[in-house]
Every structure is written in structure tokens, then in C-alpha cells.
Amino acid sequence: MLTVPGLMIALPGRAMETRPSRYPRAWLGMYLTIELYGPVTAVRVAFRQGGLGGDWFAIDDAIQTRQQFQASHALPGYFRQQALCTLRPGTVLNVGRCSSLFGQPGGGFQAEFLDGPLPQVFPISGMWSNRAGNA
């Protein structure tokens, strides 16, 4: 397991030489490039119908209200779709914290897909709630 510096998360992968990001401003500080050797579950959101593809994933606590998730992942607006995704062994990712963008504070853990097997996408029906409670 690879422990990502500055984060309380370990991923089944190995560090690689850092690859450039398609959007360098998306990162809060440094990020790592890793290759997964085990599966990782991630969350993907979309802002338009049929838009669950893409290169950016959240890999951290998804047990948040929609507004909390949107703020910590510096999302540009209200997302209309969400999916759980499996990032498979052999996937190469940039991983690190989200910078503050779109008027959101950021700070959440994100992954940028670079190469490897395409993620398996499992859409979740319904709308993400803004209600919070106690378990």
C-alpha cells in the first residue's frame, strides 16, 4: 500500500515519475503519479445528462452532503448525476488534494486518470441530498 503524503489515505499502488496534469491549477500543492496494483472505488459526478465519463475522480469520504462534497472537491456547480467507479489495476493516476477553484475551498482528495484500463462506471440513481444527520 502506498500512503499519500499529507493525506490519511493509502492506495494499492506504486509511485512513479511524476507526469504532467492536464489542468495544473486543479492541485493544492504537490501531487503524485501512481500506478494501481489493486482496485480502488471512486466517485464521479457529472453536470450534464450522459456526462459520467471523464478523467477526474474523488477518492475519499463521500459521506457528506452534496454541498460539502461540492465545496471540498471545488466543483463548478450543481451536479446532476453521480456514479461509483472502480479504478482497476494498471490504472495510472495523478493523486492529491483539490485546490480552491470556482469559488469553492477545495481540500478534498482527487485523482486524475492518465492511462490504463478504463474505469468501470456504476451510475447511482436519485439526487445527492443536502441533509445531514447522525448515524
C-alpha positions in Angstrom: 0.0 0.0 0.0 1.2 3.5 -0.9 0.5 6.2 1.7 -0.1 9.5 0.0 2.0 12.2 1.8 -0.2 14.8 3.7 -3.3 12.6 3.4 -4.8 10.0 5.6 -5.2 7.5 2.8 -3.4 4.5 1.5 -3.8 3.2 -2.1 -2.8 -0.1 -3.5 -0.2 1.2 -5.9 3.3 2.3 -6.5 4.8 5.7 -7.0 6.0 6.6 -10.5 7.9 9.5 -12.0 5.5 12.5 -11.8 3.6 13.1 -15.0 2.1 16.5 -16.0 -1.5 17.2 -15.2 -3.9 18.4 -17.9 -5.0 21.1 -15.5 -2.2 22.1 -13.2 -4.3 24.7 -11.3 -6.5 21.9 -10.0 -3.9 20.8 -7.4 -3.3 22.1 -4.0 0.4 21.8 -3.7 2.2 18.7 -4.9 0.6 15.6 -6.4 1.9 12.1 -7.0 1.7 9.9 -10.1 0.9 6.3 -9.2 0.1 3.0 -10.9 -2.6 0.9 -9.1 -1.9 -2.7 -8.4 -5.3 -3.3 -6.8 -8.8 -1.9 -7.4 -9.9 1.5 -5.9 -13.5 2.7 -5.6 -14.0 6.3 -6.6 -16.9 8.8 -7.1 -17.6 10.6 -10.3 -20.1 13.4 -10.8 -21.5 15.0 -13.9 -23.1 18.3 -14.7 -25.0 17.4 -17.8 -27.1 14.4 -18.9 -25.0 11.5 -20.1 -21.8 13.0 -18.8 -20.4 10.4 -16.4 -17.2 9.9 -18.4 -14.2 12.0 -17.8 -10.8 12.0 -16.1 -11.4 13.3 -12.6 -12.5 11.2 -9.6 -13.0 11.8 -5.9 -11.3 9.2 -3.7 -12.2 10.0 -0.1 -15.1 10.3 2.2 -18.2 10.5 0.1 -20.4 10.6 3.2 -21.0 14.3 3.0 -23.9 16.4 2.0 -24.0 17.4 -1.7 -22.8 21.0 -0.8 -19.9 19.7 1.4 -18.8 17.4 -1.4 -19.1 20.2 -4.0 -17.1 22.5 -1.8 -14.3 20.1 -0.8 -13.8 19.0 -4.5 -14.0 22.5 -5.9 -16.8 21.6 -8.3 -18.1 24.4 -10.6 -21.8 23.9 -10.0 -24.7 21.7 -9.1 -24.0 18.2 -10.3 -26.9 16.2 -11.8 -25.5 12.7 -11.9 -23.2 10.6 -9.7 -21.6 7.2 -10.1 -19.4 4.8 -8.1 -16.5 3.8 -10.2 -13.9 1.1 -10.0 -10.4 2.1 -11.0 -8.7 -1.1 -12.0 -5.2 -2.5 -11.5 -2.8 -1.0 -14.1 -4.5 2.4 -14.0 -2.1 5.4 -13.8 -3.3 8.4 -11.9 -2.2 11.7 -10.6 -3.4 11.9 -6.9 -3.5 14.7 -4.4 -5.7 17.5 -2.9 -8.0 19.7 -4.9 -7.1 23.4 -5.0 -9.7 26.1 -4.5 -11.5 26.8 -7.8 -14.9 28.0 -8.9 -15.4 29.9 -5.6 -15.1 26.6 -3.6 -12.4 26.0 -0.9 -11.2 22.6 -2.2 -9.1 20.4 0.0 -10.7 17.0 -1.0 -8.7 14.1 -2.3 -8.9 13.7 -6.1 -7.4 11.5 -8.8 -6.8 12.4 -12.5 -7.0 9.4 -14.8 -3.9 9.3 -17.1 -3.7 5.9 -18.6 -4.6 2.2 -18.3 -7.9 0.3 -18.3 -11.0 2.4 -18.5 -12.9 2.7 -15.2 -16.0 0.7 -14.6 -18.8 3.1 -14.0 -21.9 2.3 -11.9 -24.4 5.2 -12.1 -26.3 5.9 -8.9 -30.0 7.0 -9.3 -31.6 9.7 -7.3 -30.3 13.1 -6.2 -27.5 13.6 -3.7 -29.0 15.2 -0.6 -28.1 18.3 1.3 -29.5 16.9 4.5 -27.1 15.8 7.3 -27.8 13.7 10.4 -26.3 11.3 12.9 -25.7 7.6 12.4 
